[in-house]
């Protein structure tokens, strides 16, 4: 049911099709910033783009596993999305803050 590939575990279904790690993160989310008292949106696309409040961040994914996605922006700061118990958080290195992501239905 699980297969180890390049030191990462991937679940594969009965057709032996591997699930790409990005599939665990694709979606639209909200998070609340206590410092600014504002609600924000965050979108992760199948093309590994990060969009915050409808602004496409310049940068690229530099790390991707089933447990974390690391995005390096053009300023040199990382956004790290982590998966634990079907919950997502994002750590913003520039702000030194971690936010709980809530899916938008």
N, C-alpha and C positions, 0 to 999 in steps of 0.2 A: 504494500500500500504506500510506503514511503521509499524514496530512492535518494541516495546520497550522490550528489553531482557537484564536483568542484568545491567540496567542503560545505555545501549548502543542502538543506533538505527540501525536497519538493514533493508535494502530494500529487499523485497522478491517479486518474480515474480508471474505470474498467477498459477504456480504449487505449490505455498507456500513454495518454497525452499529458505532457508536463504543463503545470500552471506556471506561467512566468511570474516572477516576484512582483512586478509592477501591478499586477492584477489585484494584489492585496491593498493597494493604496488609491487606485483610481476612484475619483468621486468628488463630490462637492461637500464642503464642511463649513461649520462656523466655529469661531472661538472668541472668547471674551478677554479683552485686555484690561486688567484691573488698574494699571497705571493711567491709562487714558479714559477709562470707563466707556470703552467702545466695543461694539460687536463687529467682527470682521468675517469675511468669507475667504476660504482657501479652496482652490481646485487643483487636483492632480490629474493630468491627462494621460492617456495611453502612450503618448509620445514623450513622457517624463517631463512635461512642462509644469511649472508651479505658477499659479495665478492667485494673487491676493488682492481682494477688493477690485476685481476686474482688471488688474494690471499684471501683465505677463512679466515675471521676473527674468532678468537676463542672468544666465548661468547654465550649469549642467549638473546632472546627477553624477556623483563621483563614487557612490557606493550604493549597492542595492542587494538586499537579501529578503527573505520572508519576514524578518523581524525588524529591519530598519531600512530607511531610504535616506541617503545623505545628499543634499543639494548644496553646491557651492555657488554663491551668487557672484556677480561681477565685481563686488567690492572685496571679495575674499572671505566673507562670512558664510558659515554653514547654517542650514536649516536641517534638522534631523528629525524625521518622522519615525516614531517607534510604535510597534504593535505589541500589545500584551493583553492577553485574555480578551481578545476581540475589541479592545479599546485602542484608540490612536491618540498619541500626543505629538506635539511638535515643539522642539527646542529651537529657539531663535538665538543664535550665538551673539548677534549684534546687540540684542536687548538683554541677553543673559536671563531669559525667561522661558519657562515651559508652559504650554497651553494645552488644555484638553480639547480635542477635536470632536465635534458632534456632527454626525451625518445630516445633510439636508435631504429630507424625503421628497 
